[in-house]
Amino acid sequence: MLAALLLAFGLTAHAVPFERRQAAPSDVPDYVTKYAPIVHLFSAESYFPSDIGAQLANTKAYINLTSADSGPSTLTLDNLNDLNNLANSSDGKNVYLTSIYDPTTDPRPQYLYGVKPDSNGKTDNAISSAIITVDKGNNTLDVFYFYFYAFDYGGDYIAVGNVGNHVGDWEHNMIRFEDSKPTQIYYSQHSGGQAFDYSATEKYASTGRAITYSANGTHANYATTGTHDHTIPGINLPAGPVEDHSDAGPVWDPTLSAYYYSYTPSSNTFTPYSDNAPVNWLYFNGQWGDDRYPESDPRQKCFLEIEGLCQYSSGPNGPLFKDLDRKNVCPDGKSCEVLPFLLPREDDGGLMR
């Protein structure tokens, strides 16, 4: 009976309640952390959340697959945006933070595996999240919870094999707050995502914090556990040829190791909530990983020579390019409906939750 009541209100009786254990900067609105998502990583995950700054210590700026011959000698979160000024970089858009160490080896370079959260859900000694608020006016605040991983394992698929790996991975949830209350939530998934009424999502019964299930290797964010076919971006089916898998594996609380910022769209300005939070890295226009290896590179394999089915793809760009000034909870221009219920799941016998 208790389980039925909890599900009716989107609550889940998870064993670990996860109260907030670390205060955010004092001027961050309390509800930003009070309702921040809790992430369940996949139980067999190999590539964990990673320190944002450590990525710079293990990469070098490349343009057109060639090492840049200028720019800072040592990249830091304070000078990363200097790469926007490199010659032939198109204001930084052509810059790729390329791994100094070959990411295709077995095992891969250690930094790519990230930091497994401890028993409290914290990535110890690793700032692996950026939390960004955007004031929309009319007592509405959008809060982006960005999650960083040093490596994305694209997945293994029937007939095709391993495709879609890349260095660097930025994922996010976005919660829209109205009058300090969470009303809607967005889950990023590959090139698309899903959105729900906040009331529909699974939550920790003791705190009301929404739960995000991070998929194996790809780190796409889902509102439920199970199998998720993402052949069609933004459409989450219980089975298909291109599948993610998520479950209630290790718990990660991104608020425990995060930088906090506000963003002002009119001036394209980030303001840190804490004096010691670096800010310049957020203005970097380039990509947080290697450029896609050409097929002439022996490390690259492409199924039937199809570019979209190559083993290695390009790294992503950063939070600035995730539509921070979106009109609705879904990114502008994306096919996405805000659903009032969670979709059927294969492991639930087809029942809506």
N, C-alpha and C positions, 0 to 999 in steps of 0.2 A: 504493500500500500504506500509506504514512504517513497519507494522508487518511482511509483506512478505519479505521485504528487510533485516530486522534484522535477521529473521530465516535463510535466505539464507547465511548469514555470521556467523551463530551461535551466534547471539546476541539476548538478551532478554531485553525488556524494563521494567525491574522491578522498582518498586516505590522507593526502597531504593538504592542509588548508591554505598554507602560504599567505600568512599575514604579511604586510609590508615590514621589511626588516631594516631598511636603510632610507633615511629621509632624503628626498630630492632637495635641490636648492630651495630656500625658503619662499621665494616668490613664484615658484611653480604652483599653479592651482592644485589644491589637495586632490580634487577628483581625477586629475591626470594620472596619478599613480594608484589611487583607490580603485579605479576600474580598468587599469592597464591589463592587457591580455597576459595570460600565463601560457607558455609554449610547451607542448609535449613533443620532444624530439622522437624520431623513430627508434624503436627498441634496438635495432641492429645498425644504427647510424655510425658511420665512420668519420664523417666530416662535420665537425662541431662548430658552434659559433666561435668567432675569431676576433682578436684584438685589431681594431681598425688601424691603429698606428703601426703595428707590427707588419702589416702588409707592405708598408713603404720601405721597411728595412730589408725586405726580401724581393723587391722589384726595382726595375729601372725603366726610365721613360724610353719608349720606342715610337718612331714614326715610320710608316710604310715598311714595317718589319725590320727596321734598321735603328740601332741605338742612337739616341739623340746626342749630338756632340756639344750641347750646351745645357744651361739650366743648373739648378742647385746641385752641388756635389753630393750632398746628403739630403734625401727627401724627408720631410717631417710634415706633420699636420698643420704646422704654421706656415710652411712655404709651398705647399703642394700646388696652390693656384698660380705660382710663378711659371708652371709648365704651360699655362695658357698663352704665354708670350713667346714661346719657341717659334723659330722660323718654320714655315711650311706646316704649321700645326692647325691652321684654321681656327685660331683662338683657342687652341687646346683640344678641339674636338677630334683631331687625328692622333692624339697621344694615347698610347696604351701602356699601362703599368705592367710591364712584362717580367715574368718570374726570372730571377737571376739563376735559379736552379731548375733543371728540366722537370716540368710537372708531369711528364708522361712515364717516369720511371716506376718501378715496382720494387720496394715501396716508394711512394712519392716523398718529396721533401717534407720534413716534419711539420713545418709551419702550416702546410695546407690542411692538416688534420684538425686544427683549431684546439679549443679547450673544452673538455667535457665539464658541464656544470657540476658543482659539488652537491652535497646532500641538502643544502639550503637553496639550490637552484641558481647559484651564482657562478659566473665564469671568473674564477679567481685570477687576479692580476691581468685581466683582459677586459678592456672596455669594448664590448661587442654590440652595443646598441646606441642609436641616436634617436632621441625623442624630440619631436619638433611640433610646436603649437602654431596654429594659424588662426588669428582672430577674423571671423567672417562678419562681425557686426550683428546687431539684433540678438545679443546674448547667445551667439553661436560660436563655438570653438571647435575647429578640426584639430585632432591630435594624431600625428603620424608616429608610429612605433616602428622604427627601422631596425632590421636584424642583419648583421654582417657575418658572412662565412667566407673563408679564404678560398674555398673550392666548391664547385658544384659538380656532382657526379650525375651526368645526364640520364643514365638509366640503361638497362639492357632490355631489348625488345625482340620479339619473335621475328625471325628471318632477317632483321636489320642488324642486330647486335648492339654494341655499346655506341650511343650517339649523344651529342649535346653536352659533353664535358666542357667546363671553362674555369679558368682562374678568376676568383672574385665572384661574389654573389650578394646582391642586395635584395632583401624581401621586406614586406611591410604589412602591417595592419593599419587601418585608419578608423578612428572612432569619431563620430560627430556628436558633440555635446550641445544640448539646448537647455538653457537655464541650469547649467551645471550637471545635467543628467544625460547619461549616454542614451542615444536614440537609435543609431545605426552603426554598423561596423562593416568594413571592407577587408577581404582576404586576398592578397596578391597571389597569383598562380601563373607562372610562366609569362606568356604575353597577354594574359587576361586576368580574370579574378571573379570573385563572387561577393555579393553584399546581402546582408540580412538586417532585419530589425534586431536591435540589441537584445530585446526581450526573448527572441527566439533561440539564441545561442546557448550552448552548454556553458555552465559556470560552476565555479567552486561554491558550494552551498553556504560556506561560512563567510565568504567575502563578497560574492557577487561578481568576481572577476571572470571575464569571458575566457574561454579556452581555445587555443589555436593548436592544431595538430600539424606538425611540420613533416613533409613527405620525405621518404628515404632518399638521401643523396641530392635531390633537386631542391629541397627545402621550400617547395610550394606550400602555401598555407591553406589548410582546410578546416571547416567548422565541425567535421566529424571524422571518426576513424574509418578505416576500411580501404577498399580499392577505388581509385578515382581515374577514370579514363579521361584524358585531356586532349584527345585528337582534335576536337573543335575548341579553340580558346574560349574560356569562360563558361563552357558547358561541362558539367561534372557528372559523368555517367558511372554506374557501378561496375562496368567491365568494358573492355575494348582493346584495341591493338597498342595503345600508348598509355600505359598505366603508371600512376603513382600509388604508393602505399603509405598509410599512416596508422599509428596506433598510440596508445597511452604509454610511451616510453619515458626516458629520463625527463625530468621537469627542469625547465629553464625559466627564470624570472628576469627578463631583460632589464627591469628597472633597477636591479641591484648593481649593474655595471654599465652605466649609460652616461652619455653627454646629453644635456638638455638645452634646447634653443627655442626661440620664437622666430618666425619668419614673417616679413612684411612684403607682400607681393608688389605693392605700388613702387617700392624702391629696390626690390629684389635683394633684400638685406636680411641676413641672419644675425640674431643677437643672442649671445650665450646667457643663460640664466646664472652661470657661475663664472667668476673672474678667471678661474684657472682652466676653463674649457676652451680648447683651440677652436678657431672658427674658420680660418682661411681655407681649409681643406674642402669645405662645403661649396666653394666657388669653382673648384676644379671642373673643367668642361669635358675632360677625357674619360677614358674607360678604365675600370678597376681590374684589369686582367690582360692577358695576352691577346693579340690580334689573332683572328682565325688563321691557322696554319694553311698554306697553299697545298694543293694535292701533290706538288712536287716535293714537299717535305716528307721524309720517310715516316715521321710520327703521325701523319694524317692518313685516315682511311675514310672514304666516303662511299656509302652504299649506292651502287649503280651510278656513281659519280654525280649524285644529287647533292647540291650544296647544303640543303636543309637536313641531310641525313649523314653529316660528317661526324666523326668521333670527337673532334674538338671544334668549338665555336668561339666567338669573341667574348671577352669579358664585358660586363654591363657598365653603364654610367651610374652616377651616384644619386643621392636623394634629390638634388636640385631638379632632376629630370623626371621626377615621379608625379608630375602634375599637382604640385602643392597648392595651387590656387584653383582647384577643381570646383565646379559649381555644385555638384552633388557628391554623395559619398563615393560613387563610382567615378573613375577617371573620365574626363571629357572625351567624347568621341569613341568610347568603348561601348560595346553591346553588353549591358549589365542591368539587371532588374533587382531592386531591393525586395527580397523575399520575406514574408512574415512567418516562415516555417523552415526547418531544416529538411533537406531533400531525402528521399528514400535511400537506405543503405543496404548493400548486399548482405552484410552480416547482421542486419536487423530483421531479416525476413520481409523486407519491403515496407516496413512501417515508417511513417514519418515521426520525427522526434520534435 
